[in-house]
Amino acid sequence: MVGRVFDIQRFSIHDGPGIRTTVFLKGCPLHCVWCHNPEGMHYPYMLSFLPNLCIGCGFCLETCPNGAYRMEDGRHILDRARCQVCGACCQGCFSGALEFIGREVTVEEALAEVLRDAPFYETSGGGMTLSGGEPLMQPGFSEALLRAAKEHSLHCCVETCGFAAFSVLERVLPYVDLFLYDIKELDGQRHVAYTGQSNRLILDNLAALHARGVQIILRLPTIPGYNDRPDHFVGVAELMRQMPGILGVEIMPYHSLGTSKLERLGLSAEEREQSQPPEKETVRGWIEQLQGMGVRVLNAAQ
């Protein structure tokens, strides 16, 4: 079984309890305007180009089979219309200006990377987290990797947007200890505008998971000017009242790292959000609003 990932990050401390290894899978059914991992949104391989790191060695010009590179007035120009994302140019780019995004790994290869830090999981209560992108977009690989991790008694988390057939969720359920479940927007029309999809399936799946007694933490990506509205927080509090088995929520304040990635990846920024990272006082205000309505905010001290 082979999956496509864009990163396997060791020593993660924000993707579930303890010290963890997070496997980031490519592909996502949502297209959030604030996405901080745009390289995970798209399943195909991608080429990242940082012109400021280019040292002008000419390796890519000589290597590219499609003539996608040229030099103009000492500037390195990439013609993405010619680029076939074969990755040949990246193999000798020692400055790091060019990076091939995405790689295929077998379950055994991914698990071997995860198990490198098994002693840290044992002492910290950590384990493995599948994230993305959206790990449920690659259900066969995700199921197989989770099952293999469970054979080594690892604690397993899945971070998901919840936009998948419930039959897909049922495939991974036996191997998941905790779902980190994103709630991006509770207003249906706004959810479509911000993510490209309805939130109906997401909310239905959340209710179905809750009914089965699954361990769930809601993650609230909170973006100034978009979903930091009082009515959204009221909706979250009502959701928590309807589903008292949910462990709590985590506020995920907006940051601008995703914006800086767009140009590197050759993606359009026209529909990108126009927000700014919030001040600490603003985040504290969001937390206090939720706490004032009886919501348990699990990362309130951060």
HELIX and SHEET records of a PDB file:
HELIX    1   1 PRO A   38  MET A   41  1                                   4    
HELIX    2   2 PRO A   51  LEU A   53  5                                   3    
HELIX    3   3 PHE A   59  THR A   63  1                                   5    
HELIX    4   4 ALA A   88  GLY A   92  5                                   5    
HELIX    5   5 VAL A  107  LEU A  115  1                                   9    
HELIX    6   6 ALA A  118  SER A  124  1                                   7    
HELIX    7   7 PRO A  135  MET A  137  5                                   3    
HELIX    8   8 PRO A  139  GLU A  151  1                                  13    
HELIX    9   9 PHE A  166  VAL A  172  1                                   7    
HELIX   10  10 LEU A  173  TYR A  175  5                                   3    
HELIX   11  11 GLY A  188  THR A  195  1                                   8    
HELIX   12  12 ARG A  200  ALA A  211  1                                  12    
HELIX   13  13 PRO A  230  GLN A  242  1                                  13    
HELIX   14  14 LEU A  257  LEU A  265  1                                   9    
HELIX   15  15 LYS A  280  GLY A  292  1                                  13    
SHEET    1   A 8 ARG A 103  THR A 106  0                                        
SHEET    2   A 8 VAL A   2  SER A  12 -1                                        
SHEET    3   A 8 ARG A  20  LEU A  25 -1                                        
SHEET    4   A 8 GLY A 127  GLY A 132  1                                        
SHEET    5   A 8 HIS A 155  THR A 160  1                                        
SHEET    6   A 8 LEU A 178  ASP A 182  1                                        
SHEET    7   A 8 ILE A 216  THR A 222  1                                        
SHEET    8   A 8 GLY A 248  PRO A 253  1                                        
SHEET    1   B 2 MET A  46  PHE A  49  0                                        
SHEET    2   B 2 LEU A  98  ILE A 101 -1                                        
SHEET    1   C 2 TYR A  69  GLU A  72  0                                        
SHEET    2   C 2 ARG A  75  LEU A  78 -1                                        
END                                                                             
